[in-house]
């Protein structure tokens, strides 16, 4: 079973993603921010990490770099609603710095599962 780690400061988004992915047959773990996500990844490495870009403590771009140092084979999906910032610019930046795929919130269940399928080894 593929293990996915969700790192997002929005508890409702984590719950939604976890529900969708578990119903699709994935083992899912979650963390509330980048710092907690890096610590959890060290304990329970995942094949795929879904990471929000804008989070307190440690942002998604820094989190991608920290996890990539631990496991270069890990695949990353960067997500963001962006708020008032230029969301797509930050997502493109995340892709340049190591995210394999990007999705802008809100996205559909089918979009999510399609991206996860592409990332699955």
C-alpha positions in Angstrom: 0.0 0.0 0.0 1.3 3.4 -0.9 1.9 5.8 2.0 1.0 9.5 1.6 1.8 12.3 4.0 -0.4 15.4 4.0 1.2 18.5 5.4 -1.3 21.4 5.7 -2.2 23.9 8.4 -5.9 23.7 7.6 -7.4 20.9 9.6 -10.5 20.6 7.4 -8.3 20.3 4.3 -6.3 17.6 5.9 -9.5 15.7 6.9 -10.9 16.0 3.4 -7.7 14.9 1.7 -7.2 12.0 4.1 -10.8 10.8 3.6 -10.5 10.9 -0.2 -7.2 9.2 -0.3 -8.1 6.5 2.3 -11.2 5.7 0.3 -9.0 5.2 -2.7 -6.9 2.7 -0.8 -3.9 4.7 0.3 -2.3 4.7 3.8 -2.4 8.4 4.9 -0.7 10.3 7.7 -1.0 14.0 8.4 0.9 16.9 9.9 -0.3 20.4 10.8 2.8 22.3 9.5 6.1 21.8 7.8 8.1 21.3 11.0 5.8 18.5 12.2 5.7 17.1 8.7 9.5 16.8 8.5 9.6 15.1 11.9 6.8 12.7 10.9 8.5 11.9 7.6 11.6 10.9 9.5 9.6 8.4 11.6 7.3 7.2 8.8 8.6 7.9 5.3 6.0 8.3 2.6 6.3 7.7 -1.2 4.2 10.9 -1.8 4.0 14.1 0.2 1.1 16.6 -0.3 2.3 19.9 1.0 0.6 23.3 1.3 2.8 26.2 0.3 1.7 28.8 2.9 2.0 27.5 6.5 3.3 28.8 9.8 6.5 27.4 11.3 7.9 26.2 8.0 6.5 26.9 4.6 5.9 24.2 1.9 8.9 25.1 -0.2 11.3 24.8 2.7 9.5 21.6 3.7 10.0 20.1 0.3 13.8 20.8 0.5 14.1 19.3 3.9 12.3 16.1 3.0 14.2 15.8 -0.3 17.4 15.8 1.7 16.2 12.8 3.6 14.8 10.9 0.6 15.4 12.0 -2.9 12.9 9.4 -4.3 9.9 11.0 -2.6 7.4 12.6 -4.9 5.8 15.9 -4.0 2.4 17.5 -4.8 2.4 21.2 -3.8 -1.1 22.7 -3.2 -2.2 26.2 -2.3 -5.2 28.5 -2.2 -2.7 31.4 -2.1 -4.9 33.9 -0.5 -4.0 37.4 -1.7 -0.6 36.4 -3.0 -0.2 35.2 -6.6 -1.0 31.6 -6.0 0.1 30.2 -9.3 3.5 32.0 -9.2 4.2 30.4 -5.9 3.1 27.0 -7.1 5.3 27.3 -10.2 8.2 28.3 -7.9 7.5 25.2 -5.8 7.7 23.1 -9.0 11.0 24.7 -9.9 12.3 23.8 -6.4 11.3 20.2 -6.3 7.5 19.7 -6.4 6.6 17.1 -9.1 3.0 18.3 -9.5 1.0 21.3 -8.4 -2.7 21.9 -7.7 -4.5 25.1 -7.0 -7.2 25.0 -4.3 -10.0 24.2 -4.7 -9.5 21.1 -6.8 -11.8 18.2 -7.5 -11.5 14.6 -6.2 -10.8 13.4 -9.7 -8.0 16.0 -10.2 -6.4 14.9 -6.9 -6.6 11.2 -7.7 -5.3 11.7 -11.2 -2.2 13.6 -9.9 -1.6 11.0 -7.2 -1.9 8.2 -9.8 0.8 10.0 -11.9 3.1 10.3 -8.9 2.6 6.7 -7.8 5.8 4.6 -8.6 
